[in-house]
Amino acid sequence: MTTSTTTPSEQHAPHSAGSDTRRTVWITGAGSGMGRATALRAARNGWAVALSGRREAQLEQLAAEIRDAGGTALVAPLDVQDRDAVRETARRLVAELGGIDALVLAAGLNAPQRRWEDQDLAEFDAIVSTNLTAVASTIDAALPHLRERGGQVVVISSYAGWSFQPGAGVAYSASKTALGSLVRTLNQQEAARGVRACHLCPGDVATDFLDQRPSVPDAAARARMLSAEDVARTACFVLDSPAHVRIDELVVSPVSQA
């Protein structure tokens, strides 16, 4: 393919699922919840998945499940707050999987202490580092490779990143709201290279993340929420969109959410 006979979007078109080289998506927070569900669905859709998170045993179990179903999975455990580890992992994925076509950034953190009167500033730093700074670090590490392939980024944020939610907490609200600006700057500055990003904002999702709330929802409340699979289906809708389509922001919430 030569630049003299193709359009910019064709030059940056991602590998098709049926090509010799599978498209590769790097998923952080892949060990549980929305990250895990997205990995399973993406693998079924023909993506090779690189699985990152802190709990290696859970990642290995997920990788085995994907491989047993005929998919391709690479386990790359890391703490997303470790910037050197993130950079090294990006290099490893390119060496072992041939490149990086997409990111799904699902790692997240919150704490029960969410008010100015009771929050711990060490926890504040950890929440912002995980929810915001680590997202920037991972994008930065992958961006040269995303530029090569016209890749895309799905930042799994929060309803609180789209609309102020009083109960979400000081650090969580601030970090998730900032992701909207991060995605917008990425889209504005990298569009000419074919890179696309989506700020995906789920409402209440019935995952283990709810255990970090000051008042943990019961089974009846969880039954009315989104499932991790609902969010995975939405994330893969973004991943599988044509190369000329950019979904800047997407909010998905349960009907019951006010």
C-alpha positions in Angstrom: 0.0 0.0 0.0 1.5 3.3 -1.0 0.6 6.8 0.3 0.1 8.1 -3.3 -2.9 5.9 -3.8 -4.6 5.8 -0.4 -6.5 8.2 1.8 -5.2 9.0 5.3 -7.8 6.8 7.0 -6.9 3.9 4.7 -3.3 4.3 5.5 -4.1 4.0 9.2 -6.7 1.2 8.9 -6.3 -1.5 11.6 -5.5 -5.1 10.8 -8.6 -7.0 10.0 -9.6 -10.0 12.2 -9.1 -12.3 9.3 -5.6 -11.1 8.4 -2.4 -13.2 9.1 -1.6 -10.8 12.0 -4.4 -10.5 14.5 -5.2 -7.1 15.8 -3.7 -6.7 19.3 -5.5 -5.0 22.2 -3.7 -4.3 25.5 -6.1 -4.3 28.5 -5.2 -3.0 31.9 -7.3 -4.0 34.9 -7.9 -7.3 33.0 -8.0 -9.5 36.0 -11.6 -8.8 37.0 -14.7 -6.9 36.3 -15.1 -4.8 33.1 -11.5 -5.4 32.0 -11.9 -9.2 32.2 -15.2 -9.2 30.4 -13.8 -7.0 27.7 -10.8 -9.3 27.2 -13.1 -12.3 26.8 -15.4 -10.5 24.3 -12.5 -9.0 22.3 -10.8 -12.4 22.0 -14.1 -13.8 20.7 -14.1 -11.0 18.1 -10.7 -12.0 16.8 -8.4 -9.7 18.8 -5.2 -11.0 20.3 -5.3 -9.8 23.9 -2.5 -8.7 26.2 -3.7 -8.9 29.8 -2.3 -6.6 32.5 -3.1 -6.3 36.2 -1.5 -6.9 39.5 -2.9 -10.4 40.2 -1.0 -12.7 38.0 -3.0 -15.9 39.0 -6.2 -14.3 37.8 -4.6 -13.2 34.5 -3.3 -16.7 33.9 -6.7 -18.2 34.5 -8.2 -15.7 32.1 -5.5 -16.4 29.5 -6.2 -20.1 29.7 -9.9 -19.6 29.2 -9.2 -17.5 26.1 -6.7 -20.0 24.7 -9.0 -22.9 25.3 -11.6 -21.1 23.2 -9.1 -20.7 20.3 -7.9 -17.2 21.1 -4.6 -15.6 21.6 -3.6 -14.2 25.0 -0.4 -12.9 26.6 -0.1 -12.3 30.3 1.8 -9.2 31.2 1.3 -8.5 35.0 2.1 -5.1 36.3 1.1 -2.3 38.6 -0.1 0.5 36.4 1.4 3.0 38.8 4.9 1.7 37.9 5.8 3.8 34.9 8.9 1.9 34.1 7.0 -1.4 34.1 4.4 0.1 31.8 7.0 1.2 29.3 8.8 -2.2 29.4 5.5 -4.0 29.0 4.7 -1.9 25.9 8.1 -3.0 24.4 7.4 -6.6 25.3 4.0 -6.6 23.6 5.5 -5.2 20.4 8.2 -7.8 20.4 6.0 -10.8 21.1 2.7 -9.8 19.4 4.0 -7.7 16.6 2.5 -4.4 17.7 -0.3 -2.6 19.6 -3.5 -1.7 17.7 -5.7 -0.7 20.7 -5.8 0.0 24.4 -8.6 -0.6 26.8 -7.7 1.1 30.1 -9.9 -0.5 32.8 -7.8 -0.3 36.0 -9.5 1.8 38.6 -9.3 2.6 42.3 -11.5 4.2 45.0 -11.8 4.1 48.8 -14.6 4.2 51.3 -13.3 7.5 52.7 -14.6 9.9 50.2 -15.3 13.2 51.9 -12.9 16.1 52.8 -13.6 15.4 56.4 -12.4 11.8 56.4 -10.2 11.2 53.3 -6.6 10.2 53.6 -4.3 12.1 51.3 -2.1 9.0 50.7 -5.2 7.3 49.4 -6.0 10.4 47.4 -2.6 10.2 45.7 -3.1 6.4 44.9 -6.5 7.0 43.4 -5.4 9.8 41.2 -2.3 7.9 40.2 -4.3 4.8 39.2 -7.3 6.5 37.6 -5.5 9.4 35.8 -1.7 9.4 35.8 -1.4 5.7 34.9 -3.8 6.2 32.0 -1.6 8.9 30.7 1.5 6.8 31.2 0.1 3.8 29.4 -1.1 5.8 26.5 2.3 7.5 26.3 4.1 4.2 26.2 1.8 2.8 23.5 1.3 5.9 21.4 4.3 5.4 19.0 2.8 2.0 18.1 -0.7 3.2 17.9 0.4 5.8 15.4 1.9 3.1 13.2 -1.4 1.3 13.0 -4.0 4.1 13.3 -4.9 2.6 16.7 -7.4 3.5 19.2 -7.9 3.9 23.0 -10.9 3.1 25.1 -10.7 4.8 28.5 -13.2 3.1 30.8 -14.0 6.0 33.0 -17.2 6.5 35.0 -20.6 8.1 35.1 -18.9 10.4 37.6 -16.5 11.5 34.9 -19.5 12.7 32.8 -21.9 14.0 35.4 -21.0 15.1 39.0 -22.0 12.4 41.5 -21.8 13.5 45.1 -21.1 10.1 46.5 -18.2 9.2 44.2 -15.6 10.9 46.3 -13.2 13.8 46.0 -10.3 12.0 44.5 -12.4 9.7 42.3 -14.5 12.5 40.9 -11.5 14.7 40.1 -9.5 11.9 38.5 -12.4 10.6 36.3 -13.5 14.1 35.2 -10.0 14.8 34.1 -10.1 11.8 31.8 -12.5 13.6 29.6 -9.9 16.3 28.9 -7.2 13.7 28.4 -9.2 12.0 25.7 -10.2 15.2 24.0 -6.6 16.4 23.8 -5.5 13.0 22.4 -8.2 13.1 19.7 -7.4 16.7 18.8 -3.6 16.2 18.6 -3.4 12.7 17.1 -6.2 12.7 14.6 -3.8 13.3 11.7 -2.1 10.1 12.6 -5.3 8.1 12.6 -5.4 7.6 16.4 -8.8 7.7 18.0 -9.9 7.7 21.7 -13.2 7.2 23.5 -14.1 8.4 27.0 -16.4 5.5 28.0 -18.5 6.4 31.1 -20.5 3.5 32.6 -23.1 4.1 35.3 -23.5 1.6 38.1 -21.9 -1.7 37.3 -22.4 -4.9 39.4 -18.7 -5.8 40.0 -16.4 -6.3 43.0 -15.6 -2.6 42.7 -18.8 -1.9 44.6 -17.1 -3.3 47.7 -15.2 0.0 47.9 -18.3 2.0 48.6 -19.0 3.3 52.1 -22.3 1.5 51.9 -22.0 -1.7 49.9 -25.1 -2.3 47.6 -27.0 -5.5 48.3 -28.0 -8.2 45.8 -31.3 -6.5 44.9 -29.5 -3.2 44.1 -26.9 -5.0 42.0 -29.5 -6.8 40.0 -30.7 -3.5 38.7 -27.2 -2.4 37.6 -25.3 -3.0 34.4 -23.2 -6.1 34.2 -19.5 -6.2 33.3 -20.6 -7.9 30.0 -22.8 -4.9 29.2 -19.7 -2.6 29.4 -17.6 -5.1 27.5 -20.1 -5.2 24.7 -20.0 -1.4 24.5 -16.2 -1.3 24.6 -16.0 -3.8 21.8 -18.5 -1.8 19.8 -16.0 1.0 19.9 -13.0 -1.2 19.2 -14.7 -2.8 16.1 -15.8 0.5 14.6 -14.5 1.4 11.1 -11.2 3.2 11.0 -12.8 6.5 9.8 -15.2 6.5 12.8 -14.3 8.1 16.1 -16.6 7.7 19.2 -15.4 10.6 21.3 -17.5 9.9 24.4 -20.1 7.3 25.3 -22.3 7.1 28.4 -24.0 3.8 29.2 -26.2 3.4 32.3 -28.8 1.2 33.8 -32.4 2.3 33.3 -32.8 2.5 37.1 -30.0 5.1 37.5 -31.3 8.6 38.3 
